[in-house]
Amino acid sequence: MAFFHSHLFFQLAIIVSLVHFAMAGRQVPKPTQDDQNTMVFQYHNGPLLSGKISINLIWYGKFNPSERAIIADFVTSLSTSSSNPTTNEPSVATWWKATEKYYHLLRSKKASPLILSLGTQVIDESCSLGKSLTRNQIEELAAKGEQKNAINVVLTASDVAVDGFCSSTCGTHGSLLSSKIASAKGKIYKFAYIWVGNSATQCPGQCAWPFYQPMYGPQAPPLVAPNNNVGLDGMVINVATLLAGTATNPFGNGYFQGPANAPLEAASACTGVYGRGAYPGYPGKLLVDPTTGASYNAHGTNGKKYLLPAFVDPSTSSCSTLV
């Protein structure tokens, strides 16, 4: 399995400088005559994901059924169908429709719209590769999912260490070349993958904010997690952020701002922004469940609620929120 594209790192603003948080978290600055090439959210002429794409979940380590359902229901909530009718608004599906603005900007109209669905789920509870993983092993796990028309999402449990986890990243996305065995007629093609770790015991203040007290920066009381699971609700934020980047910049030459090896993408450019009025250390004005006190901004299937990041609106270069 050959590696096609270098990892695209996602870092929460809490673990980078507050200068970065203020710039990318609240608004993508509008360009001036002098810096228009560096400040514009640009399209780099590469393909976006399109057509029918299955999101396959690869669970590495121990996750109980209710935890797996939090992520699976989020994926199912991304699109509406006869089997998945529209939920209460604001919804996960409405949040995801923000990606369509990127597709509408493309000059070519030949690309099919992106339609996501929940695919297969692979469970490796015994941790077949051990509990300390390298990036190459993450790729190996990603290749266990179906590779044709797929995004394979590797989810590592709270007691699994991954190279760079917490110290520099909460998750990554990238692409790989398919194997001949997995390809029809031996054809090789690229497929996208995502990895996100459960930070509940390793670094919740870095990768599960705002559901845990931040390790750095302005200190404010943590919010109540909408699914009463700090680790998994934090994973949803990171999966959502990386999924947006995967759709709009799957192979490193789509939409992004900044250097290609450390890009700000559709949602990562709005890190820390979840509702109107957000600023460093404050996620913005959110909806609150009157019974549980949990904060959220999107409804999903099966009665679930989620907190999802803002998207960059490419027409305004600013962060757009659901609430």
N, C-alpha and C positions, 0 to 999 in steps of 0.2 A: 504494500500500500504506500504509494508515494505521496508526500505532502505537497500540495499545490500552492498554497498561499500562506504567508506568515500570519501568525495569530493577530487578531485585532483586539486590543485590550480594552476592557471596560473597567473604569475605576470610579468609585463613588467619590463625590466631591469632598466627603468628610476626610478621606485619606490623602487628598492632595491639598495644595495651598488654597487659602481662602480667596486669593486673587482669582484662581481658576474657577472656584465655586461661583463667585460673583459674576464672572464673565459668561461662563457656559451654562450656569444653573438658572439664571434669570432671563437672559436674552442673548441671542447671537448678535453681536454688534453689527450694525450696518456699515458697509464699506465706505471708505473715502477715496478720493482720487489717488492717494498715495499707496493705499493698502488693499485695493479692491481684489487683487489676486489672492490674498491670504484670508480675507474676512468674508467673502461670499460663500454661501453654502452651494458648492459646485457639483455639477454632473461631469464625470470623467469618462463618459462615452462607453462604459462597459454595460453588460447585460444586467437587468434586474430579474429576480425570480418571477416567473409567470406560469399560468396554467394551474392544473390541479396538483397540489403539493401536500404530501402526508407528513405530519410531524410525529416522528417516532420517539418514544421516551425510553431511555436506557437507565434503569435505576441501579446504582452501584452502592451496595451497603444496605443497611436496614432502614426501611421506610414502612410504616404501617399502612393499611388500606386507606384510612382517612387522609393520611398525608399525601399518598399518591393521587387521591381524588381531588385534592386542592389544585394540583398542577393539571391533571387531566381535564377537569371541568373548565379551567381557564382556557386551555387549548380549544376545547369544544365551543366555548363562548365566543371565539374570535369571529365566527361567521354565523349567519342565521339561515335556517332551512326549515322544511316542513317538520323534520324531526327535532329541530332546535329552534322553536319559535322565539320571536323577539322578547327579551326580558324587559324588566323595568328600566327606564332611562334615568341617568346616563348608563350605558351598557358597555361591556367589553367590545362588542361588535362595532359600536359607534366609535369607540377609541381607535380600533384598528382601521376603520375607513379613512383615517387621516393619511394613511400611506398612499391612498389613491391619488393624492395631489402630486406625488412624485411621478407616478406613471403618466398622468395627464400632461406633464411638462415635456415628455419625450417627443421628439420629432416624429419618430416612427410609430405608427398606429397598428403595426402588425402584431405586436405582442399581445398574448391572451391575458385577461385579467388574472390576478393571483387569487386562487381559491384554496384555503387551508382547511385541513381536516385532521382529526386525531387518527393516527395510524396504529402500528403495533407497539406493544410495551414489552421490553426485555428486562427481566429481573435477575440481577446478580447479587443476591443477598449475602452470599458467602465470601464476596470480595476475592474473586479468582486471581486477581493480579496483586493482591496484598492491599494494605491500607496506607501506603505511601506511594503516590503515583507521579510519574513524570508526564510531561506534555505528550511525549510519544505514546505513552500508554493511554492517555485520554483519546488520542486519535485511534488507537487500536479498539477501544471501547466504542467509539463513534461508528466504526466500520461494522459493528455487529448488527446495526439496524439495516433495514431495507435501504438501498442506495439509489434506486431509480425514482426521480421526481420526489425527493425527500429532503427533510431537514431532520437530522438525527441529534437529539438533545440528550446529553449525558448529564445525569444528576447524581452527585456524590453525597453520601451521608455525612452527618456531623462529626463522625469519628474518623473520617478519611482525609488524609493530608494530600494536597496536590501542590506540585511545584509552583511557587508564586502566589498561592492562595493566601489571602489576608495581607501578605507583605506588599503585594503590588496589584492584585486584581481580585475581583469577586466572581469573574467568569470571563469567557472568551468566545469568539466565534471565528470561523474560518472555513476553508474548503479543502476537500481531498479528492484525489482521483479514485474512481471506482476500481474494483478488482475485475479481472476478466471473468472470473467465476460468477460474480454477481451481475455481470452485464450480459444483455441479450446479444448473441452472436459474437461475443468477445469484444464488443465495442466499449471503449473507455470514455468516460464522461466525468464531469465534476459534480460533486454533491456537497451540500452545505452541512455544517454541524455547529453545535453550541455546547459549551460546558458551563455549568453553574454549580457551585458548592453550597452545602447547607452550613451556614456560619454560626449556628445557634450556640455552639460551645467554643468555637475557635476565635471568632471576631465579630460578634453581633453588632458591636458599636461601629464597625466599619462597613459591613455588608448587609445589615438588616435595619439600619436606620431608615425611617424614623420610629421603628418599633422597639428600639433599644437606645439607651443613653449613648450619644456619640463619644468616641474616644478623643476626638480633637474638635476644636472649633467651639462655636457658641453652644452653651449647655441649656437644654430645655427638657421638661419631662417627656418621656417617650409616649407615643401614641399606643392605644390598645389595638392589637393586630386584628383585622377583620375576621380571620378564621381561627383566632385564638392560638396561633402557632407562629412565634416570632421567626423561627428558622425558615419555615415553608412560605410564610407571607413575604419574607425578605427574598426568598428564591423567586417568587412570582415577579417581583419588581425587576430583578436581574434578568430573568428569562424574557420578560416583556421588552426590556431595553435592548437586549441582544437580538431578539427576534425582529424588532424593527430595523436594526442595523443589517441583519442578514437579508431581509427582503429588499432593502434599498441599496445595499452595498455588499452583495454576496461574495464577490471575488476580488474585492479591493480596488475596483475601478468604476464604482457606481457613484452614489451621492455621498459626499462627506466634506468636511471642512478641516483644514490643517494638513499636517504631513500624513502620507499614506500609511506609514508604519505606526501611527498613533492618532487615528482620525477621531474627530467628533462626528457622530452619525445622527440619524433621525431623532433618536431619543436620548442618546448619551450626551448630546450637546445641551440637553435640558436637565441634567442630573440635579436632583434635589428639589425639582419643581413638580408639585402634584396638584396644586390648586391656585386660584388667583391670589395675588399678593405675596407669593413666596419670596423669601430672601434667605441668605445663609443661616442655617440653623432652624428655619421655620418653613415647613413644607407647603404652606398656603392654607387657605380656607377650604375645609373638606366637609363632606357629609359625615354625620355621626349617627350610629345606630342607637335609638333611644333605650333599647333594652340592655345591650352589652356595653355601650360606650365606645365601641370600636369605630375607628376612622377609616373612610374609604372614599372612592370616587367613581366606582363602576360596579354595576350589577352583572352577575354571571348566571350560568345555568345552575339548576338544582338549589336555587336560593342563596348561592354564594355571593360574597362581596369581595372586591379587590381594590388595592391601591396601585394605580398605574402611573408611570411617568408621563410628563408632557411630551408632545411632539414638536419638532421644529416645523413651522409652516413655511415651506420653501418660497411662497409668494411674498412673505413679509420678513423673513429671516428672524422671526421671534417665536418664543415658546407658546404653544397653544394648549390649554388645559380643558378637561372635560367639565370641571366645575370652577 
